[in-house]
Amino acid sequence: MFNRCNRRELTGFFRLLKGSSCPLCVIVEARTGELLQSAAQSNQLETLPLCDRHLKLLLERFDEPRALASALRRTMLAALKPGTEESGTCPVCKFLEQTTNSIVRALERSDAKQRFRRSIEGGPLFCRRHYELVNQNSAPHFVRTQRLKLKRLANDLARIEGSPAAVYSDGSIVETLVFLLSDLPECSGRLETILNRKDSTESHRKAG
């Protein structure tokens, strides 16, 4: 039902090197939404033994009770089909893994190109999970660049420890911290609350 990684994903990946989030995370999230939307609109749910996570995301797309019940019944039938336990692979997970691996291999092949190196140097920090998928021997420049970015971030955090006000004067630190804490909503929300409180205080002070 799902096609393999195509040139669109590869082109999108290189374009996302100009963004502020891990490019692979952005692609995986976008493709997950597209795949589940396609699945929800298809008549092939009986062939999709989805994992718990993707089943939950799929069912969230159904508002009408009968449609929800039908989708749940059909995906349950898919999980009960003979041979499902042996394969044990969610088709969405499998597709996303293939897409991610294709992009990682493209990254490794591009590591020696100057244009790619400049993009990586000026691009965002990759998340740890996707960073660890890259073969260090195949992409040494990428690995060095990511380590340098982490070192700079560690230095920025140490500066904030010594002088908390530093976080307000450097927007890039704020942006990176919010991104890194995105999987920890409580921490991320607390940071943004502190920043908003500071902005409000500064505005009142200037107005006074």
matplotlib code that plots the C-alpha trace (Angstrom):
import matplotlib.pyplot as plt

x = [0.0, 2.9, 5.5, 9.2, 11.2, 11.3, 13.2, 10.7, 11.8, 15.5, 14.9, 12.8, 15.6, 18.2, 15.9, 15.2, 18.9, 18.0, 15.4, 15.8, 14.6, 16.1, 15.3, 14.6, 12.1, 10.2, 10.1, 9.0, 6.2, 5.0, 5.1, 3.3, 0.4, 0.2, 0.4, -2.3, -4.6, -4.2, -4.9, -8.0, -9.4, -8.6, -10.6, -7.5, -7.5, -7.9, -4.4, -2.8, -1.8, -0.7, 1.3, -0.4, 1.0, 0.0, -3.4, -4.1, -3.0, -5.2, -8.3, -8.0, -8.9, -12.4, -15.0, -18.2, -18.8, -19.8, -16.7, -14.5, -16.0, -15.6, -11.9, -11.2, -12.8, -11.0, -7.6, -8.3, -9.1, -5.7, -3.9, -5.7, -4.8, -2.6, 1.1, 0.8, 2.5, 5.4, 5.9, 5.3, 5.9, 3.6, 3.5, 3.8, 6.8, 8.4, 7.9, 9.2, 12.2, 12.9, 12.5, 14.8, 17.5, 17.4, 17.9, 20.7, 22.5, 22.1, 23.5, 26.5, 27.1, 27.0, 29.3, 32.4, 30.6, 31.5, 28.0, 26.5, 29.2, 28.3, 24.6, 25.3, 27.5, 24.9, 22.0, 20.2, 21.3, 20.0, 18.2, 20.2, 18.2, 18.8, 22.3, 23.2, 21.8, 24.7, 27.8, 30.6, 33.1, 30.9, 30.1, 33.0, 32.4, 28.7, 29.7, 32.4, 29.9, 27.2, 29.7, 30.8, 27.2, 26.6, 29.8, 28.7, 25.3, 26.9, 29.0, 25.8, 24.1, 27.1, 26.9, 23.2, 24.0, 26.5, 24.3, 20.6, 20.0, 22.1, 19.2, 17.2, 19.9, 20.5, 17.5, 19.3, 19.8, 16.1, 15.1, 17.5, 16.4, 12.7, 13.4, 15.5, 12.8, 9.9, 9.6, 9.3, 6.3, 6.5, 10.1, 9.4, 6.3, 8.1, 10.9, 8.5, 6.5, 9.7, 10.6, 7.1, 7.2, 10.6, 9.3, 6.2, 8.4, 10.7, 7.7, 6.3, 9.6, 10.1, 6.5, 7.1]
y = [0.0, 2.4, 3.4, 3.4, 6.5, 8.7, 11.7, 14.0, 12.8, 13.2, 16.7, 17.6, 16.4, 18.6, 21.5, 21.0, 21.5, 25.2, 24.7, 24.6, 21.0, 17.6, 17.1, 13.4, 14.0, 16.5, 14.1, 11.2, 13.2, 14.5, 11.1, 9.4, 11.9, 11.3, 7.5, 7.3, 9.7, 7.4, 4.4, 6.0, 6.8, 3.4, 0.1, -1.9, -1.6, -5.4, -5.6, -3.2, -4.8, -1.5, -1.2, 0.3, 3.8, 4.0, 2.4, 5.1, 7.9, 6.3, 6.0, 9.7, 10.6, 9.2, 11.4, 9.5, 6.5, 4.0, 4.9, 4.6, 1.2, 0.0, 1.1, -0.6, -3.8, -4.0, -3.3, -5.9, -8.4, -7.5, -8.3, -11.7, -12.9, -16.0, -15.1, -11.7, -12.7, -14.2, -11.0, -8.8, -5.6, -2.6, -1.5, 2.2, 1.5, -0.5, 2.2, 4.9, 2.8, 2.3, 6.0, 7.0, 4.5, 5.7, 9.3, 8.3, 6.5, 9.6, 11.7, 9.4, 9.5, 13.3, 13.8, 14.6, 17.2, 20.8, 22.1, 19.5, 20.2, 23.9, 23.0, 20.7, 23.3, 25.9, 23.5, 22.3, 19.8, 16.3, 14.4, 11.6, 8.8, 9.8, 10.9, 7.4, 5.9, 7.5, 5.4, 7.4, 6.0, 6.9, 10.4, 11.7, 15.4, 15.1, 13.4, 16.0, 18.8, 17.4, 16.9, 20.5, 21.7, 19.7, 21.0, 24.6, 23.9, 22.5, 25.6, 27.8, 25.8, 26.2, 30.0, 30.0, 28.1, 30.8, 33.7, 32.8, 36.1, 34.8, 32.7, 35.9, 37.5, 34.7, 33.6, 30.6, 29.1, 29.4, 27.9, 24.9, 24.3, 24.3, 21.9, 19.5, 19.6, 19.0, 15.4, 16.6, 18.9, 19.8, 21.1, 22.8, 24.5, 25.6, 27.1, 29.0, 30.2, 31.6, 33.3, 34.8, 36.1, 37.7, 39.3, 40.6, 42.1, 43.7, 45.3, 46.7, 48.1, 49.9, 51.2, 52.6]
z = [0.0, 0.8, -1.7, -1.0, -0.1, -3.2, -4.4, -2.7, 0.7, -0.2, -1.6, 1.5, 3.8, 2.2, 2.2, 5.9, 6.7, 6.6, 9.4, 13.2, 14.0, 13.4, 9.6, 10.0, 12.8, 10.7, 7.7, 9.9, 11.5, 8.2, 6.5, 9.5, 9.1, 5.3, 5.7, 8.4, 6.4, 3.4, 5.5, 7.0, 3.6, 2.1, 2.1, 3.1, 6.9, 7.1, 5.7, 8.1, 11.5, 13.1, 16.2, 19.3, 18.7, 15.0, 15.7, 18.3, 15.9, 13.2, 15.4, 16.4, 12.8, 13.1, 14.8, 13.9, 16.2, 13.5, 11.4, 14.5, 15.4, 11.8, 11.6, 14.9, 14.0, 10.6, 12.1, 14.8, 12.0, 10.4, 13.6, 13.9, 10.4, 10.2, 9.9, 11.5, 14.7, 12.7, 10.7, 13.7, 11.7, 11.7, 8.0, 9.0, 11.2, 8.4, 5.8, 8.1, 8.9, 5.2, 4.5, 7.4, 6.4, 2.8, 3.9, 6.3, 3.5, 1.2, 4.0, 4.3, 0.5, 0.5, 3.5, 1.3, -0.8, 0.2, -0.4, 1.9, 4.5, 4.6, 4.9, 7.9, 9.5, 9.3, 9.9, 13.0, 15.6, 14.9, 17.6, 19.3, 17.9, 14.3, 14.9, 16.1, 12.9, 10.9, 10.3, 11.8, 9.3, 6.3, 7.5, 9.6, 8.8, 9.9, 13.1, 13.9, 13.2, 15.4, 18.3, 17.9, 18.0, 21.2, 22.8, 22.0, 23.5, 26.6, 26.9, 26.5, 29.2, 31.5, 30.8, 31.8, 35.0, 35.9, 34.7, 34.2, 32.4, 29.5, 28.3, 27.6, 25.5, 23.1, 21.0, 19.5, 22.9, 23.7, 20.4, 20.9, 24.5, 23.6, 20.7, 23.0, 25.7, 23.2, 24.4, 28.0, 27.9, 31.6, 31.3, 27.9, 29.3, 32.4, 30.3, 28.0, 31.1, 32.6, 29.3, 28.9, 32.4, 31.7, 28.5, 30.4, 33.1, 30.6, 28.7, 32.0, 32.9, 29.5, 29.6, 33.1]

ax = plt.figure().add_subplot(projection="3d")
ax.plot(x, y, z, "-o")
ax.set_aspect("equal")
plt.show()
